[in-house]
Amino acid sequence: MLTNRVPFPADGGYAIVVHNTIEALLNQGYEVHLFSLNTTKHYIDTRDIDDPIFPKIKFYQYKIDNRIKIKDAFLNLFSSQSYNISRFFHTGCANRLVHLLKNNQFDIIQFEGLQVTPYLDIIKANSDAKLIYRAHNIEYQIWKRLTQQESFIARKIYLGILSKRLKRFEFNILSKFDTIIAISFVDQHFFESLVQSVPVYTLSVALNLKKYDNEYKLSPNKSVGYIGSMDWRPNIEGVDWFLEQVWPNILQLGSGITFHLAGKNIPKQFEIMSNESFIMEGKVDNALEFISRQHVLVVPLLSGSGMRVKIIEAMALGKCIIATSIAAEGINYQHDRDILIADKSDDFYKQILRCFTEKSLIHRIGEGAKKLVEKNHDQAKMGLSLIKIYQDLSAKPI
């Protein structure tokens, strides 16, 4: 498995998906080698990793500086390359991969996300393994939606350039793989429309449900919560919209509802807004405890792609969630059964009001959410499905 960051600890969407995939394969008795780009943005000191599955894998890393540099970003405008992708390629990393491949024989090499695909040709030249692209989202869609939401004209133009180059790279790379694994049926249909020659499967976000027995205490006060990485632009954009368009109307009710914001790298623009009704919790030690404590979780994403892992985790904990249709994209949900969907500020306001006025709504939606996860997002089932994909690809048991 080739990843664009070290998936330990499993405290974010991408890391959780990769971590749980590794765990599922180990549970089935397979040998797993993990090669991770240890980037400056998500740097992990691997000596600090305390996870029972880490000693069970063969781990390799390459430290890479993928920070956005103004000079490089400017010069990139005069090339045809996608700056989103080129920042993850380094010749030293390529050489390390060649050395690894020459000393090991693999049945399957799985690329986890678009950022590691620049190493595809090098791997193809040095291995006979079957090559799988696992798409955690449709990358260019994230930037396309950010472009559409942007109002500052210069930034809008620049984001548009990034989106188009990323789209071209993403579309061209897909046909070079032996198999594509999408995160949802929505994404699967999209990929199938682009590459008829490559089989495409769906392998959704999956959880070890034993870890989601909700034994945490609910807040004694009426609480609405949001948790997510606050160094990701779609999250910042969504929370900003919620606080500007929805939250003031909730405050006017005078009902004592509090909003709790959790996540790493929260921008100062939100920190200075903190008060008795807007509780800034920052990076929390236990995300599941934070989620469980809230009466309602909101996910007001206006852009992005893929499947929101935090929504699946909250559902597994039996929580009532209000989300935009973009945030809930790819989940086989039914509005008002296992989630509440709101795309406009008035709809968000009305759904929050419903949650605290309709006596059984929070419990009913939470129960529906838990049943959905048990049916569609069980790690054990995912592991068996993944092995079947491998066997179909190899045309033999592995």
Contacts in CASP RR format, 6 or more apart in sequence:
PFRMAT RR
TARGET T0000
AUTHOR 0000-0000-0000
METHOD contacts of the structure
MODEL  1
MLTNRVPFPADGGYAIVVHNTIEALLNQGYEVHLFSLNTTKHYIDTRDID
DPIFPKIKFYQYKIDNRIKIKDAFLNLFSSQSYNISRFFHTGCANRLVHL
LKNNQFDIIQFEGLQVTPYLDIIKANSDAKLIYRAHNIEYQIWKRLTQQE
SFIARKIYLGILSKRLKRFEFNILSKFDTIIAISFVDQHFFESLVQSVPV
YTLSVALNLKKYDNEYKLSPNKSVGYIGSMDWRPNIEGVDWFLEQVWPNI
LQLGSGITFHLAGKNIPKQFEIMSNESFIMEGKVDNALEFISRQHVLVVP
LLSGSGMRVKIIEAMALGKCIIATSIAAEGINYQHDRDILIADKSDDFYK
QILRCFTEKSLIHRIGEGAKKLVEKNHDQAKMGLSLIKIYQDLSAKPI
1 18 0 8 1.000
1 21 0 8 1.000
1 22 0 8 1.000
1 32 0 8 1.000
1 33 0 8 1.000
1 34 0 8 1.000
1 35 0 8 1.000
1 109 0 8 1.000
1 110 0 8 1.000
1 112 0 8 1.000
2 35 0 8 1.000
2 36 0 8 1.000
2 109 0 8 1.000
2 110 0 8 1.000
2 111 0 8 1.000
2 112 0 8 1.000
2 116 0 8 1.000
2 119 0 8 1.000
2 123 0 8 1.000
3 14 0 8 1.000
3 18 0 8 1.000
3 34 0 8 1.000
3 35 0 8 1.000
3 36 0 8 1.000
3 37 0 8 1.000
3 112 0 8 1.000
3 113 0 8 1.000
3 116 0 8 1.000
4 14 0 8 1.000
4 36 0 8 1.000
4 37 0 8 1.000
4 39 0 8 1.000
4 88 0 8 1.000
4 112 0 8 1.000
4 113 0 8 1.000
4 115 0 8 1.000
4 116 0 8 1.000
5 14 0 8 1.000
5 15 0 8 1.000
5 36 0 8 1.000
5 37 0 8 1.000
5 38 0 8 1.000
5 39 0 8 1.000
5 41 0 8 1.000
5 42 0 8 1.000
5 44 0 8 1.000
6 15 0 8 1.000
6 36 0 8 1.000
6 38 0 8 1.000
6 42 0 8 1.000
6 44 0 8 1.000
6 46 0 8 1.000
6 49 0 8 1.000
6 61 0 8 1.000
7 14 0 8 1.000
7 15 0 8 1.000
7 16 0 8 1.000
7 18 0 8 1.000
7 19 0 8 1.000
7 22 0 8 1.000
7 34 0 8 1.000
7 36 0 8 1.000
8 15 0 8 1.000
8 19 0 8 1.000
8 44 0 8 1.000
8 46 0 8 1.000
8 49 0 8 1.000
8 51 0 8 1.000
8 54 0 8 1.000
9 15 0 8 1.000
9 49 0 8 1.000
9 50 0 8 1.000
9 51 0 8 1.000
10 16 0 8 1.000
10 18 0 8 1.000
10 19 0 8 1.000
10 20 0 8 1.000
10 51 0 8 1.000
11 287 0 8 1.000
12 228 0 8 1.000
12 229 0 8 1.000
12 309 0 8 1.000
12 310 0 8 1.000
13 205 0 8 1.000
13 308 0 8 1.000
13 309 0 8 1.000
13 310 0 8 1.000
14 112 0 8 1.000
14 136 0 8 1.000
14 309 0 8 1.000
16 205 0 8 1.000
16 207 0 8 1.000
16 309 0 8 1.000
16 313 0 8 1.000
17 112 0 8 1.000
17 136 0 8 1.000
17 183 0 8 1.000
17 205 0 8 1.000
17 206 0 8 1.000
17 309 0 8 1.000
18 112 0 8 1.000
19 51 0 8 1.000
19 53 0 8 1.000
20 206 0 8 1.000
20 207 0 8 1.000
20 208 0 8 1.000
20 379 0 8 1.000
20 382 0 8 1.000
21 206 0 8 1.000
21 382 0 8 1.000
21 383 0 8 1.000
21 386 0 8 1.000
22 32 0 8 1.000
22 34 0 8 1.000
22 53 0 8 1.000
22 57 0 8 1.000
23 53 0 8 1.000
23 208 0 8 1.000
23 379 0 8 1.000
24 206 0 8 1.000
24 379 0 8 1.000
24 380 0 8 1.000
24 382 0 8 1.000
24 383 0 8 1.000
24 386 0 8 1.000
25 32 0 8 1.000
25 383 0 8 1.000
25 386 0 8 1.000
25 387 0 8 1.000
26 32 0 8 1.000
26 53 0 8 1.000
26 56 0 8 1.000
26 57 0 8 1.000
27 380 0 8 1.000
27 383 0 8 1.000
28 383 0 8 1.000
28 384 0 8 1.000
28 387 0 8 1.000
30 387 0 8 1.000
31 58 0 8 1.000
32 56 0 8 1.000
32 57 0 8 1.000
32 58 0 8 1.000
33 57 0 8 1.000
33 58 0 8 1.000
33 59 0 8 1.000
33 60 0 8 1.000
33 100 0 8 1.000
33 104 0 8 1.000
33 106 0 8 1.000
34 57 0 8 1.000
34 58 0 8 1.000
34 59 0 8 1.000
34 60 0 8 1.000
35 60 0 8 1.000
35 61 0 8 1.000
35 62 0 8 1.000
35 97 0 8 1.000
35 100 0 8 1.000
36 59 0 8 1.000
36 60 0 8 1.000
36 61 0 8 1.000
36 62 0 8 1.000
37 61 0 8 1.000
37 62 0 8 1.000
37 64 0 8 1.000
37 66 0 8 1.000
37 88 0 8 1.000
37 93 0 8 1.000
37 115 0 8 1.000
37 116 0 8 1.000
38 44 0 8 1.000
38 46 0 8 1.000
38 61 0 8 1.000
38 62 0 8 1.000
38 63 0 8 1.000
38 64 0 8 1.000
39 63 0 8 1.000
39 64 0 8 1.000
39 65 0 8 1.000
39 66 0 8 1.000
39 88 0 8 1.000
40 64 0 8 1.000
40 65 0 8 1.000
40 66 0 8 1.000
40 67 0 8 1.000
41 66 0 8 1.000
41 67 0 8 1.000
41 231 0 8 1.000
43 63 0 8 1.000
46 59 0 8 1.000
46 61 0 8 1.000
60 96 0 8 1.000
60 100 0 8 1.000
62 90 0 8 1.000
62 92 0 8 1.000
62 93 0 8 1.000
62 96 0 8 1.000
64 88 0 8 1.000
64 90 0 8 1.000
64 93 0 8 1.000
66 87 0 8 1.000
66 88 0 8 1.000
67 87 0 8 1.000
68 83 0 8 1.000
68 87 0 8 1.000
72 83 0 8 1.000
72 87 0 8 1.000
73 83 0 8 1.000
76 83 0 8 1.000
76 86 0 8 1.000
77 161 0 8 1.000
80 165 0 8 1.000
81 165 0 8 1.000
82 162 0 8 1.000
82 165 0 8 1.000
82 166 0 8 1.000
82 168 0 8 1.000
82 169 0 8 1.000
83 162 0 8 1.000
83 165 0 8 1.000
84 115 0 8 1.000
84 139 0 8 1.000
84 143 0 8 1.000
84 162 0 8 1.000
84 165 0 8 1.000
84 166 0 8 1.000
85 114 0 8 1.000
85 115 0 8 1.000
85 117 0 8 1.000
85 118 0 8 1.000
85 166 0 8 1.000
85 169 0 8 1.000
86 118 0 8 1.000
88 115 0 8 1.000
88 116 0 8 1.000
88 118 0 8 1.000
89 118 0 8 1.000
89 119 0 8 1.000
93 119 0 8 1.000
94 119 0 8 1.000
94 122 0 8 1.000
97 119 0 8 1.000
97 122 0 8 1.000
97 123 0 8 1.000
97 126 0 8 1.000
98 122 0 8 1.000
98 126 0 8 1.000
101 123 0 8 1.000
101 126 0 8 1.000
101 127 0 8 1.000
102 126 0 8 1.000
105 128 0 8 1.000
105 129 0 8 1.000
106 127 0 8 1.000
106 129 0 8 1.000
107 129 0 8 1.000
107 130 0 8 1.000
107 390 0 8 1.000
107 394 0 8 1.000
107 398 0 8 1.000
108 129 0 8 1.000
108 130 0 8 1.000
108 132 0 8 1.000
108 390 0 8 1.000
108 393 0 8 1.000
108 394 0 8 1.000
108 398 0 8 1.000
109 123 0 8 1.000
109 127 0 8 1.000
109 129 0 8 1.000
109 130 0 8 1.000
109 131 0 8 1.000
109 132 0 8 1.000
110 132 0 8 1.000
110 134 0 8 1.000
111 117 0 8 1.000
111 120 0 8 1.000
111 131 0 8 1.000
111 132 0 8 1.000
111 133 0 8 1.000
111 134 0 8 1.000
111 177 0 8 1.000
112 134 0 8 1.000
112 136 0 8 1.000
113 133 0 8 1.000
113 134 0 8 1.000
113 135 0 8 1.000
113 136 0 8 1.000
113 139 0 8 1.000
114 135 0 8 1.000
114 139 0 8 1.000
114 169 0 8 1.000
114 170 0 8 1.000
114 173 0 8 1.000
117 133 0 8 1.000
117 173 0 8 1.000
120 131 0 8 1.000
120 173 0 8 1.000
120 176 0 8 1.000
120 177 0 8 1.000
121 176 0 8 1.000
123 129 0 8 1.000
123 131 0 8 1.000
124 131 0 8 1.000
124 176 0 8 1.000
130 178 0 8 1.000
130 179 0 8 1.000
130 390 0 8 1.000
130 393 0 8 1.000
130 394 0 8 1.000
131 176 0 8 1.000
131 177 0 8 1.000
131 178 0 8 1.000
131 179 0 8 1.000
132 177 0 8 1.000
132 178 0 8 1.000
132 179 0 8 1.000
132 180 0 8 1.000
132 181 0 8 1.000
132 389 0 8 1.000
132 393 0 8 1.000
133 173 0 8 1.000
133 174 0 8 1.000
133 177 0 8 1.000
133 179 0 8 1.000
133 180 0 8 1.000
133 181 0 8 1.000
134 181 0 8 1.000
134 203 0 8 1.000
135 180 0 8 1.000
135 181 0 8 1.000
135 182 0 8 1.000
135 183 0 8 1.000
135 187 0 8 1.000
135 191 0 8 1.000
136 183 0 8 1.000
136 306 0 8 1.000
137 183 0 8 1.000
137 187 0 8 1.000
137 304 0 8 1.000
137 305 0 8 1.000
137 306 0 8 1.000
137 307 0 8 1.000
138 170 0 8 1.000
138 187 0 8 1.000
138 190 0 8 1.000
138 305 0 8 1.000
138 306 0 8 1.000
139 166 0 8 1.000
139 170 0 8 1.000
139 305 0 8 1.000
140 163 0 8 1.000
140 164 0 8 1.000
140 166 0 8 1.000
140 167 0 8 1.000
140 170 0 8 1.000
141 304 0 8 1.000
141 305 0 8 1.000
142 234 0 8 1.000
142 303 0 8 1.000
142 304 0 8 1.000
142 305 0 8 1.000
143 159 0 8 1.000
143 160 0 8 1.000
143 162 0 8 1.000
143 163 0 8 1.000
143 166 0 8 1.000
144 160 0 8 1.000
144 163 0 8 1.000
144 167 0 8 1.000
145 234 0 8 1.000
145 302 0 8 1.000
145 303 0 8 1.000
145 304 0 8 1.000
145 305 0 8 1.000
145 326 0 8 1.000
146 159 0 8 1.000
146 163 0 8 1.000
146 233 0 8 1.000
146 234 0 8 1.000
146 237 0 8 1.000
146 303 0 8 1.000
146 304 0 8 1.000
147 156 0 8 1.000
147 159 0 8 1.000
147 160 0 8 1.000
147 163 0 8 1.000
148 303 0 8 1.000
149 237 0 8 1.000
149 302 0 8 1.000
149 303 0 8 1.000
150 156 0 8 1.000
150 159 0 8 1.000
171 194 0 8 1.000
174 180 0 8 1.000
174 191 0 8 1.000
174 194 0 8 1.000
174 195 0 8 1.000
174 198 0 8 1.000
175 195 0 8 1.000
175 197 0 8 1.000
175 198 0 8 1.000
177 198 0 8 1.000
178 198 0 8 1.000
178 393 0 8 1.000
179 198 0 8 1.000
179 199 0 8 1.000
179 200 0 8 1.000
179 201 0 8 1.000
179 389 0 8 1.000
179 393 0 8 1.000
180 191 0 8 1.000
180 195 0 8 1.000
180 198 0 8 1.000
180 199 0 8 1.000
180 200 0 8 1.000
180 201 0 8 1.000
181 200 0 8 1.000
181 201 0 8 1.000
181 202 0 8 1.000
181 203 0 8 1.000
181 386 0 8 1.000
181 389 0 8 1.000
182 188 0 8 1.000
182 190 0 8 1.000
182 191 0 8 1.000
182 200 0 8 1.000
182 201 0 8 1.000
182 202 0 8 1.000
182 203 0 8 1.000
183 202 0 8 1.000
183 203 0 8 1.000
183 204 0 8 1.000
183 205 0 8 1.000
183 306 0 8 1.000
183 307 0 8 1.000
183 330 0 8 1.000
184 202 0 8 1.000
184 204 0 8 1.000
184 306 0 8 1.000
184 307 0 8 1.000
184 329 0 8 1.000
184 330 0 8 1.000
184 331 0 8 1.000
185 202 0 8 1.000
185 330 0 8 1.000
185 332 0 8 1.000
186 329 0 8 1.000
186 330 0 8 1.000
187 202 0 8 1.000
187 306 0 8 1.000
187 330 0 8 1.000
188 200 0 8 1.000
188 201 0 8 1.000
188 202 0 8 1.000
191 200 0 8 1.000
192 200 0 8 1.000
199 392 0 8 1.000
199 393 0 8 1.000
201 385 0 8 1.000
201 389 0 8 1.000
203 382 0 8 1.000
203 385 0 8 1.000
203 386 0 8 1.000
203 389 0 8 1.000
204 307 0 8 1.000
204 376 0 8 1.000
204 377 0 8 1.000
204 382 0 8 1.000
205 307 0 8 1.000
205 309 0 8 1.000
205 312 0 8 1.000
205 377 0 8 1.000
206 377 0 8 1.000
206 378 0 8 1.000
206 379 0 8 1.000
206 381 0 8 1.000
206 382 0 8 1.000
206 383 0 8 1.000
207 312 0 8 1.000
207 313 0 8 1.000
207 316 0 8 1.000
207 373 0 8 1.000
207 377 0 8 1.000
207 378 0 8 1.000
207 379 0 8 1.000
208 379 0 8 1.000
209 316 0 8 1.000
209 373 0 8 1.000
209 374 0 8 1.000
209 378 0 8 1.000
209 379 0 8 1.000
211 288 0 8 1.000
212 288 0 8 1.000
212 313 0 8 1.000
212 316 0 8 1.000
212 317 0 8 1.000
212 373 0 8 1.000
214 292 0 8 1.000
214 317 0 8 1.000
214 318 0 8 1.000
216 288 0 8 1.000
216 289 0 8 1.000
216 292 0 8 1.000
216 293 0 8 1.000
217 292 0 8 1.000
217 293 0 8 1.000
218 292 0 8 1.000
218 293 0 8 1.000
218 295 0 8 1.000
219 293 0 8 1.000
219 294 0 8 1.000
219 295 0 8 1.000
221 256 0 8 1.000
221 258 0 8 1.000
222 255 0 8 1.000
222 256 0 8 1.000
222 257 0 8 1.000
222 258 0 8 1.000
222 295 0 8 1.000
222 356 0 8 1.000
223 257 0 8 1.000
223 258 0 8 1.000
223 259 0 8 1.000
223 260 0 8 1.000
223 293 0 8 1.000
223 294 0 8 1.000
223 295 0 8 1.000
223 296 0 8 1.000
224 250 0 8 1.000
224 257 0 8 1.000
224 258 0 8 1.000
224 259 0 8 1.000
224 260 0 8 1.000
224 294 0 8 1.000
224 295 0 8 1.000
224 296 0 8 1.000
224 297 0 8 1.000
224 298 0 8 1.000
224 352 0 8 1.000
225 259 0 8 1.000
225 260 0 8 1.000
225 261 0 8 1.000
225 262 0 8 1.000
225 294 0 8 1.000
225 296 0 8 1.000
225 297 0 8 1.000
225 298 0 8 1.000
226 239 0 8 1.000
226 242 0 8 1.000
226 259 0 8 1.000
226 260 0 8 1.000
226 261 0 8 1.000
226 262 0 8 1.000
226 297 0 8 1.000
226 298 0 8 1.000
226 299 0 8 1.000
226 300 0 8 1.000
227 261 0 8 1.000
227 262 0 8 1.000
227 263 0 8 1.000
227 284 0 8 1.000
227 287 0 8 1.000
227 290 0 8 1.000
227 291 0 8 1.000
227 297 0 8 1.000
227 310 0 8 1.000
228 235 0 8 1.000
228 262 0 8 1.000
228 263 0 8 1.000
228 264 0 8 1.000
228 310 0 8 1.000
229 235 0 8 1.000
229 263 0 8 1.000
229 264 0 8 1.000
229 265 0 8 1.000
230 236 0 8 1.000
230 239 0 8 1.000
230 263 0 8 1.000
230 264 0 8 1.000
230 265 0 8 1.000
230 266 0 8 1.000
230 267 0 8 1.000
230 270 0 8 1.000
231 264 0 8 1.000
231 265 0 8 1.000
233 303 0 8 1.000
234 301 0 8 1.000
234 302 0 8 1.000
234 303 0 8 1.000
234 304 0 8 1.000
235 301 0 8 1.000
236 267 0 8 1.000
237 302 0 8 1.000
237 303 0 8 1.000
238 300 0 8 1.000
238 301 0 8 1.000
238 302 0 8 1.000
239 261 0 8 1.000
239 270 0 8 1.000
239 300 0 8 1.000
240 269 0 8 1.000
240 270 0 8 1.000
241 300 0 8 1.000
241 302 0 8 1.000
241 345 0 8 1.000
242 298 0 8 1.000
242 300 0 8 1.000
242 348 0 8 1.000
243 259 0 8 1.000
243 270 0 8 1.000
243 273 0 8 1.000
243 278 0 8 1.000
245 345 0 8 1.000
245 348 0 8 1.000
246 300 0 8 1.000
246 345 0 8 1.000
246 348 0 8 1.000
246 349 0 8 1.000
246 352 0 8 1.000
247 259 0 8 1.000
247 278 0 8 1.000
249 345 0 8 1.000
249 349 0 8 1.000
250 257 0 8 1.000
250 259 0 8 1.000
250 349 0 8 1.000
250 352 0 8 1.000
250 353 0 8 1.000
251 277 0 8 1.000
253 353 0 8 1.000
255 356 0 8 1.000
256 277 0 8 1.000
257 277 0 8 1.000
257 352 0 8 1.000
257 356 0 8 1.000
258 276 0 8 1.000
258 277 0 8 1.000
258 278 0 8 1.000
258 279 0 8 1.000
259 277 0 8 1.000
259 278 0 8 1.000
259 279 0 8 1.000
260 279 0 8 1.000
260 281 0 8 1.000
260 290 0 8 1.000
260 293 0 8 1.000
260 294 0 8 1.000
261 270 0 8 1.000
261 278 0 8 1.000
261 279 0 8 1.000
261 280 0 8 1.000
261 281 0 8 1.000
261 282 0 8 1.000
262 281 0 8 1.000
262 282 0 8 1.000
262 283 0 8 1.000
262 284 0 8 1.000
262 287 0 8 1.000
262 290 0 8 1.000
263 281 0 8 1.000
263 282 0 8 1.000
263 283 0 8 1.000
263 284 0 8 1.000
264 282 0 8 1.000
264 283 0 8 1.000
265 283 0 8 1.000
266 280 0 8 1.000
266 282 0 8 1.000
270 280 0 8 1.000
271 280 0 8 1.000
273 280 0 8 1.000
274 280 0 8 1.000
281 290 0 8 1.000
284 290 0 8 1.000
287 310 0 8 1.000
287 313 0 8 1.000
288 313 0 8 1.000
288 317 0 8 1.000
291 297 0 8 1.000
291 310 0 8 1.000
291 313 0 8 1.000
291 314 0 8 1.000
291 317 0 8 1.000
291 319 0 8 1.000
292 317 0 8 1.000
292 319 0 8 1.000
294 319 0 8 1.000
295 320 0 8 1.000
295 355 0 8 1.000
295 356 0 8 1.000
295 362 0 8 1.000
296 319 0 8 1.000
296 320 0 8 1.000
296 321 0 8 1.000
296 322 0 8 1.000
296 352 0 8 1.000
296 355 0 8 1.000
296 362 0 8 1.000
297 311 0 8 1.000
297 314 0 8 1.000
297 319 0 8 1.000
297 320 0 8 1.000
297 321 0 8 1.000
297 322 0 8 1.000
298 321 0 8 1.000
298 322 0 8 1.000
298 323 0 8 1.000
298 348 0 8 1.000
298 352 0 8 1.000
299 308 0 8 1.000
299 310 0 8 1.000
299 311 0 8 1.000
299 321 0 8 1.000
299 322 0 8 1.000
299 323 0 8 1.000
299 324 0 8 1.000
299 327 0 8 1.000
299 328 0 8 1.000
300 323 0 8 1.000
300 324 0 8 1.000
300 327 0 8 1.000
300 348 0 8 1.000
301 308 0 8 1.000
301 323 0 8 1.000
301 324 0 8 1.000
301 326 0 8 1.000
301 327 0 8 1.000
302 324 0 8 1.000
302 326 0 8 1.000
303 326 0 8 1.000
304 326 0 8 1.000
305 329 0 8 1.000
306 329 0 8 1.000
306 330 0 8 1.000
307 329 0 8 1.000
307 330 0 8 1.000
307 331 0 8 1.000
308 323 0 8 1.000
308 327 0 8 1.000
308 328 0 8 1.000
308 331 0 8 1.000
311 321 0 8 1.000
311 323 0 8 1.000
311 327 0 8 1.000
311 328 0 8 1.000
311 331 0 8 1.000
311 339 0 8 1.000
312 331 0 8 1.000
312 373 0 8 1.000
312 377 0 8 1.000
314 321 0 8 1.000
314 369 0 8 1.000
315 321 0 8 1.000
315 338 0 8 1.000
315 339 0 8 1.000
315 366 0 8 1.000
315 369 0 8 1.000
315 370 0 8 1.000
315 372 0 8 1.000
315 373 0 8 1.000
315 377 0 8 1.000
316 369 0 8 1.000
316 370 0 8 1.000
316 373 0 8 1.000
316 377 0 8 1.000
317 370 0 8 1.000
318 366 0 8 1.000
318 367 0 8 1.000
318 368 0 8 1.000
318 369 0 8 1.000
318 370 0 8 1.000
319 366 0 8 1.000
319 369 0 8 1.000
320 340 0 8 1.000
320 355 0 8 1.000
320 361 0 8 1.000
320 362 0 8 1.000
320 363 0 8 1.000
320 365 0 8 1.000
320 366 0 8 1.000
320 369 0 8 1.000
321 339 0 8 1.000
321 340 0 8 1.000
321 365 0 8 1.000
321 369 0 8 1.000
322 339 0 8 1.000
322 340 0 8 1.000
322 341 0 8 1.000
322 342 0 8 1.000
322 348 0 8 1.000
322 351 0 8 1.000
322 352 0 8 1.000
322 355 0 8 1.000
323 339 0 8 1.000
323 340 0 8 1.000
323 341 0 8 1.000
323 342 0 8 1.000
324 341 0 8 1.000
324 342 0 8 1.000
324 343 0 8 1.000
325 341 0 8 1.000
325 343 0 8 1.000
328 339 0 8 1.000
328 341 0 8 1.000
331 339 0 8 1.000
331 372 0 8 1.000
332 372 0 8 1.000
332 376 0 8 1.000
333 339 0 8 1.000
333 341 0 8 1.000
333 372 0 8 1.000
335 341 0 8 1.000
336 365 0 8 1.000
337 365 0 8 1.000
337 368 0 8 1.000
338 365 0 8 1.000
338 366 0 8 1.000
338 368 0 8 1.000
338 369 0 8 1.000
338 371 0 8 1.000
338 372 0 8 1.000
339 365 0 8 1.000
339 369 0 8 1.000
340 351 0 8 1.000
340 354 0 8 1.000
340 355 0 8 1.000
340 365 0 8 1.000
341 347 0 8 1.000
342 348 0 8 1.000
342 350 0 8 1.000
342 351 0 8 1.000
354 361 0 8 1.000
355 361 0 8 1.000
355 362 0 8 1.000
390 398 0 8 1.000
391 397 0 8 1.000
391 398 0 8 1.000
END
